[in-house]
Amino acid sequence: MNRKNRESIVLRAKALAASTKARGVALIGAASMLPSLAMAQDAAFDPSTITVKIGTYAGYALIIIIAFAAAVWGLRAAGLIGKK
């Protein structure tokens, strides 16, 4: 294969771009794991506060969704919104 022709240059450029992209994804993935590993090594780390907050916010989200559905249902029943 001739390294000087246009097709080989394009192929080498694509391979380099794919390799660079894969390295970037791996680097970002490794960097994003560092804080969680640091917290997991702490003996005094208590995950219960995080799980309580997740449960609380999930409850808030459920209430918001139910309120939105009730509002839409009420507006449709009143004839203010709906299909024409």
C-alpha positions in Angstrom: 0.0 0.0 0.0 1.3 3.4 -1.0 1.4 5.7 2.0 1.4 8.8 -0.2 -1.9 8.4 -2.0 -5.1 10.2 -1.0 -7.0 7.0 0.1 -4.3 5.8 2.5 -4.0 9.3 4.0 -7.8 9.4 4.5 -7.8 5.9 6.1 -4.9 6.8 8.4 -6.7 10.0 9.4 -9.9 8.1 10.2 -8.0 5.5 12.2 -6.2 8.3 14.2 -9.5 10.1 14.9 -11.2 6.9 16.1 -8.2 6.1 18.3 -8.2 9.6 19.8 -11.9 9.4 20.4 -11.6 6.1 22.2 -8.8 7.4 24.3 -10.8 10.5 25.2 -13.8 8.4 26.2 -11.7 6.1 28.3 -10.0 9.0 30.0 -13.3 10.8 30.8 -14.7 7.5 32.1 -11.7 6.9 34.4 -11.8 10.5 35.7 -15.5 10.2 36.5 -14.9 7.1 38.6 -12.3 8.8 40.8 -14.7 10.7 43.2 -16.8 7.6 43.8 -13.7 5.5 44.5 -12.4 8.1 46.9 -15.7 8.1 48.9 -15.9 4.3 48.9 -12.5 4.2 50.6 -13.6 6.4 53.4 -14.5 4.3 56.4 -16.8 7.0 57.8 -18.8 7.3 54.6 -22.5 6.7 55.3 -24.6 6.1 52.1 -27.9 6.2 54.0 -28.1 10.0 53.7 -27.8 9.7 49.9 -30.4 7.0 49.7 -32.8 9.0 51.9 -32.4 12.0 49.6 -33.0 9.8 46.5 -36.2 8.5 48.0 -37.4 11.9 49.0 -36.8 13.4 45.6 -38.4 10.4 43.9 -41.5 11.1 46.1 -41.5 14.8 45.1 -41.2 13.8 41.4 -44.2 11.4 41.8 -46.3 14.1 43.4 -45.5 16.6 40.6 -46.4 14.0 38.0 -49.7 13.2 39.7 -50.5 16.9 40.1 -49.8 17.5 36.5 -52.0 14.6 35.4 -54.8 15.8 37.7 -54.5 19.3 36.3 -54.7 18.1 32.7 -57.6 15.9 33.5 -59.5 18.8 35.2 -58.8 21.1 32.3 -60.0 18.6 29.8 -63.1 17.9 31.9 -63.8 21.7 31.9 -63.4 21.8 28.1 -60.5 24.3 28.2 -58.1 22.0 26.5 -58.5 19.0 24.3 -58.8 17.6 20.8 -61.0 19.5 18.4 
